């Protein structure tokens, strides 16, 4: 591996961890949608709630709500820092956020329509439309995540030091209420490979208050597969009372 490649792979990437968590949400929910029997009111309405309202599964609240909220946090904590260097690019990403927000609202209306129906034939009809709308949203969101990583990350690497990027990451996580942080980490931490998990946690350990490191370690212990977590924990060294 060349020194240039080493540099690229070890730079702070503020988008990759949370984006991998969002992709995990999308893949899991897409699979569940594909096997849903929309004539089964309890099953189908449960999927609609998973899309629009609180998840029964305690790992997260409302997947599309989290997708929407993520965009708002990005704009506040990351886009505002990048805008002085590339306003046109930030405006382009903001435009994608607006289109995604509109698609999320439309999907929510379809979820409400499905929940109001009792006729099996109509439920199948609206369920099929729900799947199409969800797939359109998911494909647009996945493309957007790729666009952000391909365009914004190089600007951040050019304009910010790793210390500055770590400060931005700390601001992003510290501004989240603990409950929201836990929701994100239940998806994000299991979606990371060992190297990414190690980099993220080592960085979080040095963050200013309210430091989320112990909370992240607690969530990792509960959600990351045991063999992967054991390997990463060994690389972290002493991680405090959270791993005792």
C-alpha positions as CSV (number, residue, x, y, z in Angstrom):
1,X,0.0,0.0,0.0
2,X,1.4,3.4,-1.0
3,X,1.8,6.3,1.5
4,X,-0.9,8.2,-0.4
5,X,-3.3,5.3,0.1
6,X,-2.4,5.1,3.7
7,X,-3.2,8.8,4.1
8,X,-6.6,8.4,2.5
9,X,-7.7,5.4,4.5
10,X,-6.6,7.0,7.9
11,X,-8.1,10.5,7.5
12,X,-11.1,11.3,9.6
13,X,-14.3,10.6,7.6
14,X,-17.3,12.2,9.3
15,X,-19.9,10.7,6.9
16,X,-18.9,7.1,6.5
17,X,-19.9,5.6,10.0
18,X,-23.4,7.2,10.2
19,X,-24.0,6.5,6.5
20,X,-23.2,2.8,7.0
21,X,-25.8,2.8,9.8
22,X,-28.4,4.3,7.5
23,X,-27.6,1.8,4.8
24,X,-28.1,-1.0,7.3
25,X,-31.6,0.5,8.2
26,X,-32.5,0.7,4.5
27,X,-31.4,-2.8,3.6
28,X,-33.2,-4.4,6.6
29,X,-36.4,-2.5,6.1
30,X,-36.4,-3.1,2.3
31,X,-36.2,-6.9,3.0
32,X,-39.0,-6.7,5.5
33,X,-41.2,-4.8,3.0
34,X,-40.6,-7.4,0.3
35,X,-42.0,-10.2,2.3
36,X,-45.0,-8.4,3.9
37,X,-48.5,-9.8,3.5
38,X,-50.5,-6.6,3.1
39,X,-53.8,-8.5,3.6
40,X,-52.5,-9.2,7.2
41,X,-53.6,-6.1,9.0
42,X,-51.4,-6.5,12.0
43,X,-48.3,-7.4,10.0
44,X,-48.7,-4.8,7.3
45,X,-49.6,-2.0,9.7
46,X,-46.6,-2.9,11.8
47,X,-44.4,-2.3,8.8
48,X,-46.1,1.0,8.2
49,X,-45.4,2.0,11.8
50,X,-41.8,1.0,11.3
51,X,-41.7,3.4,8.3
52,X,-43.6,6.3,9.9
53,X,-43.9,6.0,13.6
54,X,-42.1,4.4,16.5
55,X,-40.6,1.0,16.0
56,X,-41.8,-1.8,18.1
57,X,-38.3,-3.1,17.9
58,X,-36.4,-1.1,20.5
59,X,-33.2,-0.7,18.4
60,X,-34.5,2.5,16.9
61,X,-37.4,4.9,16.4
62,X,-39.0,5.5,13.0
63,X,-36.5,4.8,10.3
64,X,-37.6,7.4,7.9
65,X,-37.8,9.9,10.8
66,X,-34.2,9.2,11.6
67,X,-33.3,9.7,8.0
68,X,-35.0,13.0,8.0
69,X,-33.5,14.2,11.3
70,X,-30.0,13.1,10.1
71,X,-30.3,15.5,7.2
72,X,-31.1,18.4,9.6
73,X,-28.1,17.6,11.8
74,X,-25.8,17.3,8.8
75,X,-26.9,20.8,7.6
76,X,-26.4,22.3,11.0
77,X,-23.1,20.7,12.0
78,X,-21.3,19.8,8.7
79,X,-22.7,21.8,5.8
80,X,-22.4,25.1,7.7
81,X,-18.7,24.4,8.1
82,X,-18.2,23.4,4.5
83,X,-20.2,26.3,2.9
84,X,-17.5,29.0,3.1
85,X,-15.3,26.8,0.9
86,X,-17.8,25.4,-1.6
87,X,-21.2,27.0,-1.3
88,X,-22.4,25.6,-4.7
89,X,-21.7,22.0,-3.6
90,X,-23.5,22.5,-0.3
91,X,-26.5,24.0,-2.1
92,X,-26.6,21.0,-4.3
93,X,-26.6,18.6,-1.3
94,X,-29.3,20.8,0.4
95,X,-31.4,20.4,-2.7
96,X,-31.1,16.7,-2.5
97,X,-32.2,16.9,1.2
98,X,-35.3,18.8,0.2
99,X,-36.3,16.3,-2.4
100,X,-35.8,13.4,0.1
101,X,-37.9,15.3,2.6
102,X,-40.7,15.6,0.1
103,X,-40.5,11.8,-0.6
104,X,-40.6,11.0,3.1
105,X,-43.8,13.1,3.6
106,X,-45.4,11.3,0.6
107,X,-44.4,7.9,2.0
108,X,-45.9,8.9,5.4
109,X,-49.2,9.7,3.7
110,X,-49.3,6.3,2.0
111,X,-48.6,4.6,5.4
112,X,-51.6,6.5,6.8
113,X,-53.8,5.4,3.9
114,X,-52.8,1.8,4.3
115,X,-53.6,1.8,8.0
116,X,-57.1,3.2,7.3
117,X,-58.1,0.3,4.9
118,X,-59.8,-3.0,5.7
119,X,-60.6,-4.3,2.2
120,X,-57.9,-6.9,1.3
121,X,-57.8,-6.0,-2.4
122,X,-57.3,-2.3,-1.6
123,X,-54.7,-3.1,1.0
124,X,-52.7,-5.1,-1.6
125,X,-53.0,-2.2,-4.1
126,X,-51.9,0.4,-1.6
127,X,-49.2,-1.9,-0.2
128,X,-47.7,-2.3,-3.7
129,X,-47.7,1.4,-4.1
130,X,-46.0,1.7,-0.6
131,X,-43.3,-0.6,-1.8
132,X,-42.7,1.3,-4.9
133,X,-42.5,4.6,-3.1
134,X,-40.2,3.2,-0.4
135,X,-37.9,1.8,-3.0
136,X,-37.8,5.1,-4.8
137,X,-37.0,6.9,-1.5
138,X,-34.4,4.3,-0.6
139,X,-32.6,4.4,-4.0
140,X,-32.6,8.2,-3.9
141,X,-31.2,8.2,-0.4
142,X,-28.5,5.7,-1.1
143,X,-27.4,7.7,-4.1
144,X,-27.4,10.8,-2.0
145,X,-25.2,9.2,0.7
146,X,-22.7,8.2,-2.1
147,X,-22.8,11.8,-3.4
148,X,-22.0,13.3,-0.1
149,X,-19.1,10.9,0.5
150,X,-17.7,11.4,-3.0
151,X,-18.0,15.2,-3.0
152,X,-18.0,16.6,0.5
153,X,-15.3,14.4,2.1
154,X,-12.6,15.5,-0.3
155,X,-13.4,19.1,0.4
156,X,-13.2,18.5,4.2
157,X,-9.9,16.7,3.8
158,X,-8.5,19.6,1.8
159,X,-9.8,22.3,4.1
160,X,-9.7,20.8,7.6
161,X,-7.1,19.1,9.7
162,X,-8.0,15.8,11.4
163,X,-8.1,17.7,14.7
164,X,-10.7,20.1,13.3
165,X,-12.7,17.2,11.8
166,X,-12.7,15.4,15.1
167,X,-14.0,18.6,16.7
168,X,-16.8,18.7,14.2
169,X,-17.6,15.1,14.8
170,X,-17.7,15.7,18.6
171,X,-20.1,18.7,18.0
172,X,-22.3,16.5,15.9
173,X,-22.6,13.8,18.5
174,X,-22.6,16.0,21.6
175,X,-25.5,18.0,20.2
176,X,-27.7,14.9,20.0
177,X,-29.8,14.1,23.0
178,X,-28.6,10.8,24.6
179,X,-31.7,8.9,23.5
180,X,-31.2,10.0,19.9
181,X,-27.5,9.2,20.0
182,X,-28.4,5.7,21.3
183,X,-30.8,5.2,18.4
184,X,-28.2,6.0,15.9
185,X,-25.5,3.9,17.5
186,X,-27.6,0.8,17.6
187,X,-27.6,0.9,13.8
188,X,-24.2,2.4,13.2
189,X,-21.8,0.4,15.4
190,X,-22.8,-3.1,14.1
191,X,-22.5,-1.7,10.5
192,X,-18.8,-0.9,10.9
193,X,-15.9,-3.2,10.2
194,X,-13.3,-3.6,13.0
195,X,-11.0,-0.9,11.7
196,X,-13.8,1.6,11.4
197,X,-15.1,0.8,14.8
198,X,-11.7,1.2,16.4
199,X,-11.1,4.6,14.7
200,X,-14.5,5.9,15.7
201,X,-14.3,4.8,19.4
202,X,-10.7,6.0,19.8
203,X,-11.7,9.4,18.5
204,X,-14.8,9.5,20.7
205,X,-12.7,8.7,23.8
206,X,-11.0,12.1,23.4
207,X,-14.1,14.2,22.8
208,X,-15.0,17.0,25.1
209,X,-18.1,16.7,27.5
210,X,-20.7,15.4,27.2
211,X,-18.4,12.6,26.1
212,X,-20.3,9.8,24.5
213,X,-17.5,7.2,24.6
214,X,-18.8,5.1,27.5
215,X,-22.3,5.1,26.0
216,X,-20.9,4.0,22.6
217,X,-19.0,1.2,24.3
218,X,-22.1,0.1,26.2
219,X,-24.1,0.0,22.9
220,X,-21.3,-1.8,21.1
221,X,-21.2,-4.5,23.7
222,X,-24.9,-5.1,23.2
223,X,-25.1,-4.9,19.4
224,X,-21.8,-5.7,17.7
225,X,-21.2,-9.5,17.1
226,X,-19.1,-10.9,19.9
227,X,-16.1,-12.0,17.8
228,X,-15.8,-8.5,16.2
229,X,-16.3,-6.7,19.5
230,X,-13.7,-8.8,21.3
231,X,-11.1,-8.0,18.6
232,X,-11.9,-4.3,18.7
233,X,-12.0,-4.1,22.5
234,X,-8.5,-5.6,22.6
235,X,-7.2,-2.9,20.3
236,X,-8.7,-0.1,22.4
237,X,-6.7,-0.9,25.5
238,X,-8.2,0.4,28.7
239,X,-11.6,1.7,28.0
240,X,-12.8,2.5,31.5
241,X,-15.7,1.2,33.6
242,X,-18.0,0.8,30.6
243,X,-16.3,-2.4,29.6
244,X,-15.7,-3.8,33.0
